[in-house]
Amino acid sequence: MDRTSLADFLRRRREALQPSDVGLTVGPRRRAPGLRREEVAHLTGMSVDYYARLEQARSPQPSIQMLRALARTLRLSADETDHLHRLSGHAAPDRTGSSPYVRPVLLRVIDQLDDCAAFVVSDLAVILAQNRLSRLLQGDHSGLSGVEASSTWRWFAKPETRSMPEEDQPEQSRIRVADLRATWSRRPHDPDVTALVEALLATGSEFTEIWERHEVGLRHPTSKRLVHPKVGMLEVDCETMATAEEGQNLVILGAAPGSETYGKLELLHVLGEQSLGGQGAPVPK
């Protein structure tokens, strides 16, 4: 492990990122360029003290899981992610995995979609980037790591947080499992995939029964119903598009102007994060 080079690399990548790149608002008192250490720590799901020790070249060797989370937070490319692992004394990750890097053009696109909730999601249902309305509608997904970062894991492990009407949930469960089965078939030896499947099998009979059906490639609905704690039922149109990065999709949730749901989405904008306790809806998509 090259602690000095690792510290320098992390610091330079942190300083190269702007708050807007990761969905943060720039305050009037910000003077230094790039992200702050505490912002990187929060987005990665680690303590500020631990991240500070990484940049001070006095930390223990970070785990593979921590490196994946750092690569996602710092928007590292595939080559940068390989470099991060080697500096930390680990082998470069298998390139068959899904990249946590979201292209800058996609970040600009989702931020420009003011009247839609837009986010980039991996093939393990990990939200990699989301715009303001997505955070207000679905909650802020930054700072999550490991299997808990997957909304599919939260769907089965914490069913009380589901944001759909109860009668719509069985079909959504089948779709989520079928998507994961397709990912597993593409990279069955990937440690992230294996860890997620094993964690889901431990959640109980619902996932296990659907997993054993071996369904793959179920059609995603073009509309879905969501229940938000502040504005109630929303009927949103849903568009899912593949991106240039394998294993990533751009998802857009919106409604026709003039519709009741469109008005409720506008209301979410007005209420803002402060009114909603800073987290939006405490539920996954």
C-alpha positions, -999 to 999 in steps of 0.1 A, spaced: 0 0 0 14 34 -11 -1 57 16 16 88 4 5 85 -32 -29 74 -22 -33 105 0 -22 127 -28 -45 111 -54 -75 113 -31 -69 150 -23 -64 159 -60 -95 141 -71 -115 157 -43 -103 192 -52 -111 185 -89 -148 179 -81 -173 208 -78 -202 206 -53 -227 207 -82 -210 176 -97 -224 155 -68 -257 174 -63 -245 197 -35 -254 234 -32 -226 259 -30 -228 282 0 -216 318 1 -188 310 25 -171 284 4 -136 296 -6 -115 265 -13 -119 247 -46 -135 213 -48 -153 193 -22 -146 194 15 -134 163 34 -165 161 54 -186 161 22 -167 132 7 -169 113 39 -207 118 41 -213 109 5 -191 78 9 -206 66 42 -175 68 63 -164 89 93 -148 123 87 -118 111 109 -112 80 88 -113 99 55 -90 126 70 -65 99 79 -66 86 43 -56 120 30 -29 123 57 -13 90 48 -18 75 82 -48 52 77 -50 14 77 -55 -3 44 -91 5 31 -113 -24 22 -125 -32 -13 -160 -21 -3 -147 13 9 -127 18 -23 -158 11 -44 -177 37 -24 -149 62 -28 -147 56 -66 -185 63 -68 -183 94 -47 -153 109 -65 -167 100 -100 -136 80 -109 -132 66 -144 -124 29 -149 -86 37 -151 -88 59 -121 -106 32 -101 -79 7 -111 -52 32 -99 -70 37 -66 -71 0 -59 -34 -5 -68 -23 24 -46 -43 8 -17 -25 -25 -22 -54 -43 -39 -57 -58 -73 -76 -38 -99 -113 -48 -100 -127 -70 -126 -137 -48 -156 -169 -69 -161 -185 -51 -132 -207 -20 -135 -188 13 -134 -197 37 -106 -185 66 -128 -213 88 -142 -203 109 -172 -204 147 -167 -228 151 -196 -253 128 -178 -250 149 -146 -258 180 -165 -287 164 -182 -304 152 -150 -298 186 -134 -315 204 -163 -347 182 -160 -364 206 -135 -399 192 -137 -389 155 -137 -372 132 -112 -341 119 -129 -314 96 -117 -287 72 -129 -289 37 -115 -266 7 -118 -276 -28 -127 -276 -36 -89 -302 -9 -83 -277 15 -68 -285 51 -75 -252 67 -86 -265 103 -93 -299 120 -89 -313 155 -94 -330 176 -68 -365 165 -76 -354 128 -74 -340 135 -39 -372 152 -28 -394 124 -43 -373 93 -34 -349 104 -7 -312 112 -8 -293 80 -17 -258 94 -12 -238 80 17 -250 44 14 -225 16 8 -224 -22 5 -256 -41 -1 -276 -13 17 -269 10 -13 -291 -12 -35 -327 -2 -35 -336 -38 -43 -320 -49 -10 -340 -22 8 -372 -33 -10 -370 -68 4 -351 -62 36 -372 -32 47 -406 -37 30 -422 -11 53 -403 16 34 -418 7 0 -433 37 -17 -459 19 -38 -495 9 -31 -496 -26 -17 -515 -40 -47 -487 -28 -71 -459 -43 -50 -459 -80 -62 -452 -70 -98 -425 -46 -88 -409 -74 -67 -409 -97 -98 -393 -70 -120 -366 -63 -95 -357 -100 -91 -357 -105 -128 -334 -76 -133 -310 -90 -107 -311 -124 -123 -301 -109 -156 -272 -91 -139 -261 -123 -122 -261 -142 -155 -238 -116 -170 -213 -117 -142 -219 -146 -118 -185 -144 -102 -186 -106 -94 -182 -102 -56 -208 -73 -56 -234 -94 -73 -227 -124 -51 -229 -104 -19 -262 -88 -29 -278 -121 -39 -266 -138 -7 -279 -109 14 -313 -110 -4 -316 -147 1 -312 -140 38 -341 -115 39 -368 -142 38 -392 -162 17 -405 -134 -6 -372 -129 -24 -363 -166 -23 -395 -177 -39 -393 -152 -67 -356 -159 -73 -363 -196 -77 -388 -189 -105 -357 -179 -127 -375 -151 -145 -354 -128 -166 -361 -98 -187 -396 -88 -175 -409 -57 -192 -407 -25 -171 -439 -5 -168 -441 28 -186 -460 43 -157 -461 36 -119 -478 48 -88 -458 62 -59 -470 73 -25 -452 103 -10 -457 111 27 -462 148 20 -482 150 -13 -498 115 -14 -504 94 -45 -485 102 -77 -490 85 -111 -458 91 -129 -446 82 -164 -414 62 -163 -387 61 -190 -356 40 -187 -327 45 -211 -293 28 -214 -262 49 -211 -228 47 -227 -215 29 -196 -224 -7 -194 -246 -16 -164 -260 19 -160 -294 33 -169 -309 68 -169 -344 68 -154 -368 97 -157 -400 100 -137 -425 127 -147 -460 137 -155 -479 156 -182 -481 194 -176 -515 203 -161 -521 169 -146 -527 164 -109 -493 146 -105 -475 174 -123 -490 198 -98 -478 176 -69 -443 175 -83 -443 213 -85 -455 214 -49 -425 193 -39 -402 219 -55 -419 246 -35 -418 226 -2 -381 220 -7 -357 199 13 -359 220 45 -397 214 48 -392 177 42 -365 173 69 -336 173 44 -342 138 31 -373 139 10 -394 107 11 -378 81 34 -383 54 9 -365 38 -21 -378 39 -57 
